[in-house]
Structures are given as structure tokens and as C-alpha cells.
Amino acid sequence: MTAIMVVVAVVIVAAVVAAVAYLAWNRARTQRLKRRFGPEYDRAVESHGGRAAAERELISREQRHQELELRDLDPGQREQYREQWVRVQERFVDAPESAVEEADRLVTVVMGERGYPTHGFEEKVAHLSVEHGRTLNHYRDAHDISARAKSKQASTEELRQAMVHYRALFEDLLHVPEHDRSTTESAKGGAAAPAGRHAADSSAPDQAAGTPAGRTEQTPRS
């Protein structure tokens, strides 16, 4: 084998190795983005017309997200906001449209308290998607119903669903960090809650939202 053939063979092998490494890296990046963004990944692929463009957008969101100064809520703040949510939900019985508007405002207030932008729906969604992608569809559905409600085009049932959707993101924003949860449970002498679960179980929405006793059938339920 001549020297030229050896060089060619080395170049081919190097190219194959580089291609395999790139494919593995690309696959790993895709899996990471899917895990992080959840359903938002598929939505981005659909809206951007393909995986490559979608992943560029999602990576751009991650980069912008890193510039935010996010902070967790302390236990007192979480309790305060949950009490406010209870009052908003109680108003739903007599004034469902106003209650939905207040729910939207309260969610926005919590966003701001956590350090997220609070202006422009698409801007809010883009930043929230990085850590709250699994509840963004709820937020979008609530936003759509709220827009119809302003023109008196939303039924009472749709308004009830809007409250449920807003609550999904609301509870996600109020999540208890793992280290805070462990410390709190230890202080109470109990076992720490399972990872990934909120202080109020979202599978029991009426209890999580503090539905008043005796008004279960009238207040929003999932």
C-alpha cells in the first residue's frame, strides 16, 4: 500500500468516526431537549416545520432563559398566593368571567415574583417552556378561553376549564424545591414527599385549589 493510499484510508476512517460521533451527539441533544421540554418539543417541531429548526429555537430559548434571575418562592409567599387562589375560585360561582380574569392576573403575578417576564404572551410562553413545558398547553388553552371570554364568546363550562388550566401552571410555578420540601417534612417529623410532586397533589384539583366545603359542585373542578 502506497503512502497516498494510507493517507486516504486514514482520512476515510477519520471521517466515518467523526460522522458517527456527530450522529451520537445529535441524538443525545434531541433526547435531552425532549426530556426538558416535554410536549413543547413536538409543538416546536410542528410549528417550525422540522426537527432542526425546532431544536435551534429551543436551544435559543435555553440561552435566553439562562439570562433570567429566577428565584423560588419562600413558604410564606406560597401560602399567600394559594390563599389568593382560593378567593379567586370562590368568586367563580357568582362571576365566572371576572374570576378567570383574576386567575390570569394572579398567574402573571406569580411569574413576575419568580423572575419571569410578564409582558407579551409569546414571550412569557417561550421563557416558561424551558422549565414548565409540561404545563404550557394548559396555559395556552386558558389564554385562548380568556380571549373568547372578553368578547362574551365563552360558555360557563369553558370558563370552568380555564380555571383548571390556569391552576395547572399556577401550581407548577408554586412548586416546592426538593431541598425545601425535605427540610419542611423533616421539621414536621414526616417523610419527604416523592420527587416531582407538588405540596398540593394536582390529581385532586379541588383540594389543591382550596375549594370551600359544601360548594364542590359549583366551583371549577377537573
N, C-alpha and C positions, 0 to 999 in steps of 0.2 A: 504494500500500500504506500503510495507516494505521500509526500508531506502535504500536498494540496488536498488529497482525499481525507487525510487525517483531520485537517483543519475543517473541512466541510462537515465531516461526521461530528466533530465536537460542536460546531455551530448548530447542527440539526438537533443534537441531544439537548443542548442548552435551551434551544427554542421550545422543544417539547416540555422540558422541565418547567420553563417559565410559563407556558400555556396552562399546564396542569396546576401550577401554583396560583395563577390568576383565577382560574375557574373555581378552585377551592376557596380562595379569598372572597370571590364574588358571591359564592353560595353561602358562605358564612355571614357575609354582610346582609344578604337577603333574609336569612333566618333571624338574625339579630333584629332587623327592622320589623319583621313580622311579630316577633315576641314583644317588642316595645310598643308598637302602635296598634296591635290587635286589628279589629275591623277597619280601622282607619287606613291600614296598608292597602287593603283591597279597594277601598274607596278612592285612594290616591291613584292606583293603577288604572281604574276605570276613568277617572276624571282627567288624567294626564295622557291617556292613550297608550300606555305601555309601562313595563316594569322599570326600564332605565330612567325615563323621565320622572316617574313617581318616586324612585329612590333618591334622585337628585333633589327633589323637592323636600322629601322627608329629612334628608341629611341637612339641608339648608335650615329646616325648622329646628333641628337639634342644635345647630350652631347658634342660631338666634336665641334659642332657649337658654343656652349657657350664659348669655349676657344678662339674663334676668337675675335679680336678687331675691330669690324665693325664700320664704320662711314658713315654718309650721306655726299653727295656732297653739296658744297655751290652753290648758284645760278650762280656764275661766272664760276665754273667748269662745271656745267650742260650746260650752254650756249656754252662754249668752245668745249665740246665734241659733242654737236649737230651740231655745225659748221663743225667739222671734219667729222661727218657722211655725211653731205650734200656734201662735197668734194669727199668723197669715192663713194657715189652714183652717182655723176656726171661722175666719171671715168668709170662707168659700161658700158656706151654707146660704148666707144671705146675699153675697155679692161675688159670684164666681169670677166674673171678668176682672174686677178690681183685685181679687186675691191672686189671680195669675200674674197680673202686672206687678204686684208686690213681690211675688215669688221670684220673678225675673230680676227685680231690683236687688233683692236680698242675695241671690246667687252672684250678681255682679259685685256687690259689696264684699262678699267673701273672697271673690277673685282678687280684688284690689288689696285686701288685707293680706292675702298670701303672696302678693307681689306680681300678679299677672296684669297685663294691660287690660283696661276696661272700656276702651273705645274701639268701635268697629267690630261687627260680629265676626267677619272672616279673620281679622287679626287675633281676636280672642280665641277662636277655634284653632288657628294654626299653633299658637303657643300651648293651649291646653292639650292638644293632641299628643304632645311628647310624653306626658305623664298620665294623662287621663283619656287616652284614646278609646278605651273600652266603654266609656260612658258618653262619648261625644254624640253618638246617634240619638241618645235621649235629649241632649241639649238642642240638637238641630230640630228634632220633632217638636220640642216645646217652643222653640223660637218660631217655627212655622205656624203653629196654632196661635201663638200670641199675636202674630201679624194678622191673621184672619180675625181674631177677636176684636182687634182695634176697628175693623170695618163691620163688626157685628155679623160675621160670617161663620163663627164657630159655635157648635152646639154645646150644651152643658156637659155632655159626655166627653166631647173633645177637650173642653176646659179641664175636666177631671183628669184626663190623661196627661194634659200639660203639667198639672201639678205633680203627677207621678214622675214624669220625665225630668222636671226641674229638680225634684228631690233626689233622683239618682246622682246627678252631678253634685248637688249640694252636699250629700253625704260623702261623696268621693273627695271633695275639697276639704271636708272636715275630718278626714281620716286621722287616726291616732298613730303617730310614728311608732315603729316597733320598740324602740328603746323607752319611749314614754309609756307605752302600753305595759311593758314588763315591769317598769318601776311602779306604776299605779297598782297593778294586780298584786305585786309583792307587798306593797304597803297595806293592801286590804287583806292579805293573807290567803289570796286565792291564786289559782293557776292563771298564767298568761293566756290571753285569747289567741286562737290559732292565727298564724300569719295570714295576711291578706283579708282579714275580716274586720269590719268597722266596729266601733263601740256599739252601734245600733245595727242589728242584722238587717240588711236590705231585703231579705226574703220575707220580712214581716213589716211592710211599709207603714201600716197604720201605727204600730207600736213605735217604729223608728221616728215617725213624724210627731208622735205625741198626741194621737187622736183622743179627744176627750171621751170619757166614759159616757155611754148612753147615746152617742152621736155617731156611732160607727157607720151606720147605713147612709148617713147624709154627707159625710166628709169624703174626700178623694181616697180611693183605695186602688191598689193594683190588682 
